Amino acid sequence: MIIECLDGGAVRLTEPFDFRKFKLILRVDVRTDTQRWNGITFLDDREALVSIDLVPTLPGRPDDASWDQGYAVMVAKAREHGWIDAEREAIRAHIERAP
């Protein structure tokens, strides 16, 4: 599952049924020091926290009950592995840059 952040504050979900990976993709022209996305907190150039509640609201989310179940399982596994910030209720995501 990929959270794609675009210039101008747009965010969308891609590869929504790939519950084995969770990452944030930033287009190369996007600057995190001047751009803000609601529900996403940048920790540094390599990691961000994405609100658990944000993901199901993003464009690209399938309108499918199996997706809801898969997402809940993914969040539970992330919690078991320490990838959830309990205070912020957010999932830790690796950041990648793309053209």
C-alpha positions as a Python dict, from the first residue, in 0.01 Angstrom:
ca = {
    (1, 'M'): (0, 0, 0),
    (2, 'I'): (138, 334, -102),
    (3, 'I'): (39, 681, 16),
    (4, 'E'): (130, 916, -265),
    (5, 'C'): (179, 1285, -176),
    (6, 'L'): (158, 1531, -460),
    (7, 'D'): (233, 1899, -486),
    (8, 'G'): (-51, 2120, -367),
    (9, 'G'): (-153, 1896, -77),
    (10, 'A'): (-316, 1617, -278),
    (11, 'V'): (-283, 1267, -133),
    (12, 'R'): (-398, 938, -283),
    (13, 'L'): (-378, 568, -213),
    (14, 'T'): (-216, 337, -468),
    (15, 'E'): (-170, -41, -462),
    (16, 'P'): (-443, -53, -194),
    (17, 'F'): (-457, -434, -171),
    (18, 'D'): (-83, -477, -107),
    (19, 'F'): (-100, -502, 270),
    (20, 'R'): (258, -631, 301),
    (21, 'K'): (422, -296, 242),
    (22, 'F'): (334, 49, 362),
    (23, 'K'): (523, 349, 233),
    (24, 'L'): (492, 712, 145),
    (25, 'I'): (592, 827, -203),
    (26, 'L'): (685, 1191, -258),
    (27, 'R'): (729, 1329, -607),
    (28, 'V'): (1080, 1471, -651),
    (29, 'D'): (949, 1826, -684),
    (30, 'V'): (760, 1814, -352),
    (31, 'R'): (925, 1989, -57),
    (32, 'T'): (830, 1866, 290),
    (33, 'D'): (959, 2182, 457),
    (34, 'T'): (700, 2401, 283),
    (35, 'Q'): (417, 2156, 213),
    (36, 'R'): (176, 2006, 468),
    (37, 'W'): (-63, 1716, 441),
    (38, 'N'): (-332, 1662, 705),
    (39, 'G'): (-276, 1334, 891),
    (40, 'I'): (89, 1299, 787),
    (41, 'T'): (381, 1397, 1011),
    (42, 'F'): (732, 1390, 867),
    (43, 'L'): (986, 1267, 1121),
    (44, 'D'): (1286, 1316, 890),
    (45, 'D'): (1375, 1261, 523),
    (46, 'R'): (1327, 884, 555),
    (47, 'E'): (1026, 829, 782),
    (48, 'A'): (680, 972, 842),
    (49, 'L'): (378, 894, 1056),
    (50, 'V'): (47, 844, 875),
    (51, 'S'): (-274, 865, 1076),
    (52, 'I'): (-452, 529, 1091),
    (53, 'D'): (-782, 710, 1036),
    (54, 'L'): (-652, 897, 729),
    (55, 'V'): (-584, 595, 508),
    (56, 'P'): (-948, 479, 468),
    (57, 'T'): (-1052, 831, 361),
    (58, 'L'): (-803, 866, 75),
    (59, 'P'): (-893, 864, -294),
    (60, 'G'): (-799, 524, -434),
    (61, 'R'): (-941, 332, -138),
    (62, 'P'): (-1154, 43, -266),
    (63, 'D'): (-1517, 37, -162),
    (64, 'D'): (-1485, -324, -55),
    (65, 'A'): (-1545, -498, 280),
    (66, 'S'): (-1243, -722, 223),
    (67, 'W'): (-1026, -410, 205),
    (68, 'D'): (-1155, -296, 546),
    (69, 'Q'): (-1069, -634, 695),
    (70, 'G'): (-725, -644, 530),
    (71, 'Y'): (-645, -294, 652),
    (72, 'A'): (-747, -382, 1009),
    (73, 'V'): (-520, -689, 1000),
    (74, 'M'): (-233, -480, 862),
    (75, 'V'): (-272, -223, 1141),
    (76, 'A'): (-283, -500, 1405),
    (77, 'K'): (38, -654, 1268),
    (78, 'A'): (206, -313, 1252),
    (79, 'R'): (112, -264, 1618),
    (80, 'E'): (266, -602, 1710),
    (81, 'H'): (592, -502, 1538),
    (82, 'G'): (611, -160, 1705),
    (83, 'W'): (535, 38, 1389),
    (84, 'I'): (242, 223, 1545),
    (85, 'D'): (286, 547, 1736),
    (86, 'A'): (22, 488, 2004),
    (87, 'E'): (10, 850, 2115),
    (88, 'R'): (-64, 977, 1763),
    (89, 'E'): (-247, 661, 1645),
    (90, 'A'): (-31, 664, 1335),
    (91, 'I'): (159, 409, 1128),
    (92, 'R'): (530, 457, 1065),
    (93, 'A'): (597, 476, 690),
    (94, 'H'): (920, 467, 493),
    (95, 'I'): (956, 763, 253),
    (96, 'E'): (1065, 723, -109),
    (97, 'R'): (1109, 987, -379),
    (98, 'A'): (978, 932, -731),
    (99, 'P'): (995, 1130, -1055),
}
